[in-house]
């Protein structure tokens, strides 16, 4: 069951790559958790992915995300959701709801711990 959930979360994460308002990283974190308990091979494959592996490893090892990932997340929310609020949503009520969702999203992103920069 956990393996199927992991596959579902990977699929949702992939959709998040294509659709700007669907989150990718939380779904991949959930997939990694499911695979860690059900399929070591799938967990290793996800953790060794050249794109998502470092993000997932930071979370698994240090419970934080890099400053760059935070900047991308904040920028994506502001640009894409802001565009929707300004140009797509009709009426003041819908625009207010959209702004509330943006505010909640930014609050959630800012609450995630930021990894310290590695001295190199």
C-alpha positions in Angstrom: 0.0 0.0 0.0 2.8 2.5 0.9 4.5 1.7 -2.4 1.4 2.6 -4.3 1.0 5.8 -2.3 4.7 6.6 -3.1 4.0 6.1 -6.8 0.9 8.3 -6.6 2.9 11.0 -4.8 5.7 10.8 -7.5 3.0 11.3 -10.1 1.5 14.3 -8.3 5.0 15.7 -8.0 5.6 15.3 -11.7 2.3 17.1 -12.4 3.7 19.9 -10.1 6.6 20.3 -12.4 4.3 21.0 -15.3 1.6 23.0 -13.5 3.1 26.0 -11.6 0.5 26.2 -8.8 0.8 22.5 -7.9 3.6 21.9 -5.4 6.3 19.4 -6.3 8.6 19.1 -3.3 5.9 18.2 -0.7 4.7 15.3 -2.9 8.2 14.1 -3.4 8.9 14.2 0.3 5.8 12.1 0.9 6.9 9.7 -1.8 10.3 9.4 -0.2 8.7 8.7 3.2 6.4 6.0 1.7 9.3 4.4 -0.2 11.6 4.4 2.9 9.1 2.2 4.6 8.1 0.0 1.7 10.7 -0.1 -1.1 14.4 0.6 -0.4 15.1 0.4 -4.1 12.5 3.1 -5.0 13.7 5.2 -2.1 17.3 5.0 -3.3 16.3 5.8 -6.8 14.4 8.9 -5.7 17.1 10.0 -3.3 19.8 9.6 -6.0 17.8 11.6 -8.6 20.1 14.3 -9.9 17.4 17.0 -9.7 15.4 16.1 -6.7 17.8 14.0 -4.7 19.7 16.9 -3.1 16.5 18.6 -2.0 15.2 15.3 -0.5 18.5 14.5 1.2 18.6 18.0 2.8 15.2 17.4 4.2 15.9 13.8 5.3 19.2 14.6 6.9 18.8 18.1 8.2 15.1 18.9 8.1 15.7 22.0 6.0 15.6 23.3 2.4 18.3 25.3 0.7 18.0 29.1 0.4 17.8 28.7 -3.4 14.8 26.3 -3.2 13.1 28.8 -0.9 13.7 31.6 -3.3 12.3 29.5 -6.2 9.2 28.6 -4.2 8.5 32.2 -3.1 9.1 33.5 -6.6 6.8 30.9 -8.1 4.0 31.6 -5.7 4.3 35.4 -6.2 4.6 35.3 -10.0 2.2 32.6 -11.0 -0.4 33.0 -8.3 -0.1 36.7 -8.5 -0.7 36.6 -12.2 -3.8 34.5 -11.6 -5.2 36.9 -9.0 -4.5 40.0 -11.1 -5.5 38.8 -14.5 -7.6 35.6 -14.3 -9.8 35.6 -11.2 -13.0 37.5 -11.6 -14.4 39.9 -8.9 -13.2 41.2 -5.7 -14.3 38.2 -3.6 -12.3 35.7 -5.7 -9.3 38.0 -5.8 -9.4 38.3 -2.0 -9.6 34.6 -1.7 -6.6 34.3 -4.1 -4.6 36.8 -2.0 -5.4 34.9 1.1 -4.2 31.6 -0.5 -1.0 33.4 -1.5 -0.4 34.8 2.0 -1.0 31.3 3.5 1.4 29.7 1.0 4.1 32.3 1.7 3.7 31.9 5.4 4.1 28.1 5.1 7.2 28.4 2.9 8.8 31.0 5.2 8.2 28.7 8.2 10.3 25.8 6.7 13.8 25.9 8.1 16.5 27.1 5.8 19.7 25.1 5.5 22.8 27.0 6.5 25.1 27.7 3.5 28.0 25.2 3.4 31.3 26.9 3.6 33.4 26.1 0.5 
